[in-house]
Amino acid sequence: METSNNSDNRSNNKTLVIILFALVGVLGGTTAYFGYQLTQKQDQITVLTEEKTKVVDEKSALEDKLKKQIATYDSLFAVNADAQALLGDERAKVEDLLKKVSSLQGNAGAMKKYKAEAEKLRKDQVDLLKQIKDLQDQNVDLTAANVTLHKDLTETKTENAALGTENKRLNTTVDVGSRLRAYEVVSEGIKVSGSGKEKSTSKAKRSNKIRTCFTLLENAIAQKGNRTLYMVVKDPSGQVLATGNESTFTSSDGSTVVYSAKKDVDYDNGKAVDICMYFGKDDMPKGKYAVDVYCDGYAIGSSSCELK
């Protein structure tokens, strides 16, 4: 009888052990499952946070570009009375897009759409500026033709002296008209990885370069050939950032200017050229950086960026 009881106890103990092992297995599986789910959620939160940060940076950069486009239209109103209606229509499109971008709240899909719209408006502005420049060139040609006719009809010394004065004025006008112009100059901080990949950033601690991009507009009366562009970057204290003591050029007024970077361009006056220039420096301080672009001794464009 006692032997039977002992046998029953051993059987019960084995059953209990099996149940305990089963419970441990279920508990372990449940813990692994919920741990996996938690990791997935954390990964999703990380991706969403990175996307939101990227949209915020892109939003700030796009707002700056659109504001510069609006400022360009405003500057054209005073000197292009005949085109004010067309300029106003195009300005309104840019202003409307700026309002949409300003109200954007971390929507990557909408940001991609707005960037595409902004690029189209930028190209429309370049085309419009070309049309205005063509009209100005035609007016210069007409003025030159009138001066030539006046010269042929001039017979007296007084008239010849007046013609000489007029020719001098026209030469000055042509000289000004033949200068290159940089359109939509945009400067920003970027982070360049070891692989050479560039990423825009407004953070001083992440930036290791200042990138300035612009469009060198076509100019039918400008001289073709190699042109050297100079970029002058001033830090928040007003100090020019340069790579060495020999980094200088002579401006149109004869003064010596220290530059931060230079770039040689084979200029074809019948085509607009998109150009980017860079200046690299580690440990950039926070604040506003001013950037000027020069060609042939003249300032042809300027911009600024702020690193926080």
Rosetta blueprint (number, residue, H / E / L):
1 M L
2 E H
3 T H
4 S H
5 N H
6 N H
7 S H
8 D H
9 N H
10 R H
11 S H
12 N H
13 N H
14 K H
15 T H
16 L H
17 V H
18 I H
19 I H
20 L H
21 F H
22 A H
23 L H
24 V H
25 G H
26 V H
27 L H
28 G H
29 G H
30 T H
31 T H
32 A H
33 Y H
34 F H
35 G H
36 Y H
37 Q H
38 L H
39 T H
40 Q H
41 K H
42 Q H
43 D H
44 Q H
45 I H
46 T H
47 V H
48 L H
49 T H
50 E H
51 E H
52 K H
53 T H
54 K H
55 V H
56 V H
57 D H
58 E H
59 K H
60 S H
61 A H
62 L H
63 E H
64 D H
65 K H
66 L H
67 K H
68 K H
69 Q H
70 I H
71 A H
72 T H
73 Y H
74 D H
75 S H
76 L H
77 F H
78 A L
79 V L
80 N L
81 A H
82 D H
83 A H
84 Q H
85 A H
86 L H
87 L H
88 G H
89 D H
90 E H
91 R H
92 A H
93 K H
94 V H
95 E H
96 D H
97 L H
98 L H
99 K H
100 K H
101 V H
102 S H
103 S L
104 L L
105 Q L
106 G L
107 N L
108 A H
109 G H
110 A H
111 M H
112 K H
113 K H
114 Y H
115 K H
116 A H
117 E H
118 A H
119 E H
120 K H
121 L H
122 R H
123 K H
124 D H
125 Q H
126 V H
127 D H
128 L H
129 L H
130 K H
131 Q H
132 I H
133 K H
134 D H
135 L H
136 Q H
137 D H
138 Q H
139 N H
140 V H
141 D H
142 L H
143 T H
144 A H
145 A H
146 N H
147 V H
148 T H
149 L H
150 H H
151 K H
152 D H
153 L H
154 T L
155 E L
156 T L
157 K H
158 T H
159 E H
160 N H
161 A H
162 A H
163 L H
164 G H
165 T H
166 E H
167 N H
168 K H
169 R H
170 L H
171 N H
172 T H
173 T H
174 V H
175 D H
176 V H
177 G H
178 S L
179 R L
180 L L
181 R L
182 A E
183 Y E
184 E E
185 V E
186 V E
187 S E
188 E E
189 G E
190 I E
191 K E
192 V E
193 S L
194 G L
195 S L
196 G L
197 K L
198 E E
199 K E
200 S E
201 T L
202 S L
203 K L
204 A L
205 K L
206 R L
207 S L
208 N L
209 K E
210 I E
211 R E
212 T E
213 C E
214 F E
215 T E
216 L E
217 L L
218 E L
219 N L
220 A L
221 I L
222 A L
223 Q L
224 K L
225 G E
226 N E
227 R E
228 T E
229 L E
230 Y E
231 M E
232 V E
233 V E
234 K E
235 D L
236 P L
237 S L
238 G L
239 Q L
240 V E
241 L E
242 A L
243 T L
244 G L
245 N L
246 E L
247 S L
248 T E
249 F E
250 T E
251 S L
252 S L
253 D L
254 G L
255 S L
256 T E
257 V E
258 V E
259 Y L
260 S L
261 A E
262 K E
263 K E
264 D E
265 V E
266 D E
267 Y E
268 D L
269 N L
270 G L
271 K L
272 A L
273 V E
274 D E
275 I E
276 C E
277 M E
278 Y E
279 F E
280 G E
281 K L
282 D L
283 D L
284 M L
285 P L
286 K L
287 G E
288 K E
289 Y E
290 A E
291 V E
292 D E
293 V E
294 Y E
295 C E
296 D L
297 G L
298 Y E
299 A E
300 I E
301 G E
302 S E
303 S E
304 S E
305 C E
306 E E
307 L E
308 K L
